[in-house]
């Protein structure tokens, strides 16, 4: 009896060792490198799309972060210097010296140009059709709209990636599960080594879709909120500019 038990144990030991080896190999098939090496055209297309989405999202995130930081850091100085400059011509000259991507100076310059254009055409049909206040207001609205649109550069891409990347990843997930079912049918066995590769591909695609979408959504929400504060500053500055160039004095400013 004891001899029979020893013989059975000795026979089962190699089988157990072989099973452990198969499981280890199966788990290796669930890795990222194995997925890359065994791409078909659908999986490869999904992966490339997700990579392009991620690259574009991070590009627009970095560009907008730099732009917003620069605009915010210079906004108060530009506006304050404009109002503290005693001579209007000097103030306009200061605005002309600002970088091309500085929005507050461009709004002020457009307003000044509108006022000067209206003044040069006094007595013409332009003056009869629009008074000075209306003409300046139209120029300001166009300038604010233009600069607001410039701040929204790339936000459409971020919103699109945040909304669609999880579904692109889901397509890869479904494709991986489909391959796992085919493997099950071909092998007739539900062992881990039969489905490890396709299941690993499905899980990785899901993770990739989420890793692309989440940063894009967070960046989009941050920039929308940041831009909303900048838009409010645009409106305030434009209102003061309208009062100054239309009436010759800023509301609440006794000096001017």
C-alpha positions as CSV (number, residue, x, y, z in Angstrom):
1,X,0.0,0.0,0.0
2,X,2.8,2.4,0.9
3,X,4.6,1.6,-2.3
4,X,1.5,2.4,-4.4
5,X,1.1,5.8,-2.7
6,X,4.8,6.6,-3.4
7,X,4.5,5.6,-7.0
8,X,1.4,7.8,-7.5
9,X,3.1,10.8,-5.9
10,X,6.2,10.3,-8.0
11,X,4.1,10.2,-11.2
12,X,2.1,13.4,-10.2
13,X,5.2,15.5,-9.4
14,X,6.3,15.9,-13.0
15,X,2.8,16.7,-14.1
16,X,2.4,19.4,-11.5
17,X,5.8,20.9,-12.5
18,X,4.7,20.9,-16.1
19,X,1.4,22.6,-15.2
20,X,3.3,25.3,-13.3
21,X,5.5,25.9,-16.3
22,X,2.6,26.2,-18.6
23,X,0.9,28.7,-16.3
24,X,4.0,30.8,-16.2
25,X,4.3,30.8,-19.9
26,X,0.6,31.7,-20.2
27,X,1.0,34.6,-17.9
28,X,3.9,35.9,-20.0
29,X,1.5,35.9,-23.0
30,X,-0.6,38.5,-21.2
31,X,2.2,41.1,-21.2
32,X,2.5,44.2,-23.3
33,X,5.5,43.0,-25.4
34,X,3.6,39.8,-26.4
35,X,0.6,41.9,-27.5
36,X,2.8,44.1,-29.7
37,X,4.5,41.1,-31.3
38,X,1.1,39.4,-32.1
39,X,-0.9,42.4,-33.5
40,X,-3.2,41.9,-36.4
41,X,-4.4,44.8,-38.5
42,X,-7.4,45.7,-36.2
43,X,-5.4,45.6,-33.0
44,X,-2.5,47.5,-34.6
45,X,-4.9,50.2,-36.0
46,X,-6.6,50.6,-32.5
47,X,-3.2,50.9,-30.9
48,X,-1.9,53.5,-33.4
49,X,-5.1,55.6,-33.0
50,X,-4.7,55.6,-29.2
51,X,-1.0,56.6,-29.5
52,X,-1.9,59.5,-31.9
53,X,-4.7,60.6,-29.6
54,X,-2.3,60.6,-26.6
55,X,0.4,62.5,-28.4
56,X,-2.0,65.1,-29.7
57,X,-3.6,65.5,-26.2
58,X,-0.3,66.0,-24.5
59,X,0.9,68.4,-27.2
60,X,-2.2,70.6,-26.8
61,X,-2.0,70.3,-23.0
62,X,1.6,71.5,-22.8
63,X,1.0,74.3,-25.4
64,X,-2.1,75.6,-23.7
65,X,-0.5,75.4,-20.3
66,X,2.4,77.5,-21.4
67,X,0.1,80.0,-23.2
68,X,-2.3,80.3,-20.2
69,X,0.6,80.8,-17.8
70,X,2.2,83.5,-20.0
71,X,-1.1,85.3,-20.5
72,X,-2.0,85.3,-16.8
73,X,1.5,86.4,-15.7
74,X,1.4,89.4,-18.1
75,X,-2.2,90.3,-18.0
76,X,-2.2,92.5,-14.8
77,X,1.0,94.2,-15.8
78,X,-0.2,95.1,-19.3
79,X,-3.6,96.4,-18.1
80,X,-2.1,98.3,-15.2
81,X,0.7,99.9,-17.3
82,X,-1.9,101.0,-19.9
83,X,-4.0,102.8,-17.4
84,X,-1.1,104.2,-15.4
85,X,0.6,105.7,-18.5
86,X,-0.4,109.4,-18.5
87,X,-0.2,109.9,-22.3
88,X,-2.5,107.8,-24.5
89,X,0.0,107.7,-27.3
90,X,2.6,106.3,-25.0
91,X,0.1,103.7,-23.7
92,X,-0.6,102.7,-27.3
93,X,3.1,102.5,-28.1
94,X,3.6,100.2,-25.1
95,X,0.8,97.9,-26.4
96,X,2.5,97.8,-29.8
97,X,5.7,96.5,-28.1
98,X,3.9,93.5,-26.6
99,X,4.4,90.0,-28.1
100,X,2.1,89.0,-30.9
101,X,0.4,86.4,-28.7
102,X,-0.5,88.8,-25.9
103,X,-4.3,89.3,-26.1
104,X,-4.9,92.3,-23.9
105,X,-2.6,94.5,-26.0
106,X,-4.3,93.4,-29.2
107,X,-7.7,94.3,-27.8
108,X,-6.5,97.7,-26.9
109,X,-4.8,98.3,-30.2
110,X,-8.0,97.3,-32.1
111,X,-10.0,99.7,-30.0
112,X,-7.6,102.5,-30.6
113,X,-7.5,101.8,-34.4
114,X,-11.3,101.8,-34.5
115,X,-11.5,105.2,-32.7
116,X,-8.8,106.7,-35.0
117,X,-10.6,105.3,-38.1
118,X,-13.9,106.8,-37.0
119,X,-12.3,110.2,-36.3
120,X,-10.5,110.3,-39.6
121,X,-13.8,109.8,-41.4
122,X,-15.9,112.4,-39.7
123,X,-18.6,113.8,-42.0
124,X,-18.7,110.7,-44.1
125,X,-21.4,108.1,-44.4
126,X,-19.6,105.9,-41.9
127,X,-20.1,108.5,-39.2
128,X,-23.7,109.0,-40.2
129,X,-24.4,105.2,-40.0
130,X,-22.6,104.5,-36.8
131,X,-21.7,106.9,-34.0
132,X,-18.3,106.8,-32.3
133,X,-19.5,104.6,-29.4
134,X,-21.1,102.0,-31.7
135,X,-18.1,101.8,-34.0
136,X,-15.7,101.3,-31.1
137,X,-18.0,98.7,-29.6
138,X,-18.1,96.7,-32.8
139,X,-14.3,96.8,-33.0
140,X,-14.0,95.6,-29.4
141,X,-16.5,92.8,-29.9
142,X,-14.5,91.5,-32.8
143,X,-11.2,91.7,-30.9
144,X,-12.5,90.0,-27.9
145,X,-14.1,87.2,-30.0
146,X,-10.8,86.7,-31.9
147,X,-8.7,86.5,-28.7
148,X,-11.2,84.3,-27.0
149,X,-11.0,81.9,-29.9
150,X,-7.2,81.9,-29.8
151,X,-7.4,80.7,-26.2
152,X,-9.5,77.8,-27.2
153,X,-6.8,76.3,-29.4
154,X,-6.8,72.5,-29.1
155,X,-9.7,72.3,-26.7
156,X,-11.8,70.6,-29.4
157,X,-9.1,67.9,-29.7
158,X,-9.0,67.4,-26.0
159,X,-12.8,67.1,-25.7
160,X,-12.9,64.6,-28.6
161,X,-10.2,62.4,-27.2
162,X,-11.8,62.5,-23.7
163,X,-15.1,61.4,-25.2
164,X,-13.9,58.8,-27.7
165,X,-10.7,57.2,-26.4
166,X,-12.5,54.8,-24.0
167,X,-14.6,53.5,-26.9
168,X,-11.6,53.1,-29.1
169,X,-10.0,51.1,-26.3
170,X,-13.2,49.2,-26.0
171,X,-13.0,48.2,-29.6
172,X,-9.6,46.6,-28.9
173,X,-11.1,44.9,-25.9
174,X,-13.9,43.4,-27.9
175,X,-11.5,42.3,-30.5
176,X,-9.3,40.6,-27.9
177,X,-12.2,38.8,-26.4
178,X,-13.3,37.7,-29.8
179,X,-9.9,36.1,-30.3
180,X,-10.1,34.4,-26.9
181,X,-13.4,32.8,-27.9
182,X,-11.8,31.6,-31.2
183,X,-8.9,30.1,-29.2
184,X,-11.4,28.3,-26.9
185,X,-13.2,26.8,-29.9
186,X,-10.1,25.7,-31.6
187,X,-8.4,24.1,-28.5
188,X,-11.6,22.7,-26.9
189,X,-10.1,23.6,-23.6
190,X,-10.6,26.5,-21.2
191,X,-7.0,26.4,-19.9
192,X,-5.2,29.6,-19.2
193,X,-2.6,29.0,-21.9
194,X,-5.3,28.9,-24.6
195,X,-6.8,32.3,-23.9
196,X,-4.0,34.2,-22.1
197,X,-2.8,36.2,-25.1
198,X,-6.2,37.5,-26.3
199,X,-7.4,38.2,-22.8
200,X,-4.2,40.1,-22.0
201,X,-4.7,42.1,-25.2
202,X,-8.3,42.9,-24.2
203,X,-7.3,44.1,-20.7
204,X,-4.3,46.2,-22.0
205,X,-6.5,47.9,-24.6
206,X,-9.0,48.9,-22.0
207,X,-6.3,50.3,-19.8
208,X,-4.8,52.2,-22.8
209,X,-8.1,53.8,-23.7
210,X,-8.7,55.0,-20.2
211,X,-5.1,56.3,-19.8
212,X,-5.5,58.4,-22.9
213,X,-9.0,59.7,-22.1
214,X,-8.5,60.6,-18.4
215,X,-5.7,63.2,-18.9
216,X,-7.5,64.7,-21.8
217,X,-10.7,65.2,-19.8
218,X,-8.8,66.7,-16.8
219,X,-6.8,69.1,-19.1
220,X,-10.0,70.1,-20.9
221,X,-11.8,70.9,-17.7
222,X,-8.9,72.9,-16.4
223,X,-8.4,75.0,-19.5
224,X,-12.2,75.7,-19.8
225,X,-12.2,77.0,-16.2
226,X,-9.0,79.0,-16.7
227,X,-10.2,80.5,-19.9
228,X,-13.5,81.5,-18.3
229,X,-11.6,83.7,-15.9
230,X,-9.6,85.2,-18.7
231,X,-12.8,86.0,-20.7
232,X,-14.1,87.9,-17.7
233,X,-10.9,90.0,-17.7
234,X,-11.3,90.6,-21.4
235,X,-14.9,91.9,-20.9
236,X,-13.8,94.2,-18.0
237,X,-10.9,95.6,-20.0
238,X,-13.0,96.0,-23.1
239,X,-15.7,97.9,-21.2
240,X,-13.1,100.3,-19.7
241,X,-11.5,100.8,-23.2
242,X,-14.9,101.6,-24.7
243,X,-15.5,104.2,-22.0
244,X,-12.1,105.8,-22.5
245,X,-12.0,105.9,-26.3
246,X,-15.7,106.8,-26.7
247,X,-15.9,109.5,-24.0
248,X,-12.3,110.4,-23.4
249,X,-12.3,109.2,-19.8
250,X,-12.5,105.9,-18.0
251,X,-15.5,105.4,-15.7
252,X,-14.5,106.1,-12.1
253,X,-11.1,107.6,-13.2
254,X,-11.1,111.2,-12.3
255,X,-7.6,111.7,-13.7
256,X,-8.6,110.9,-17.2
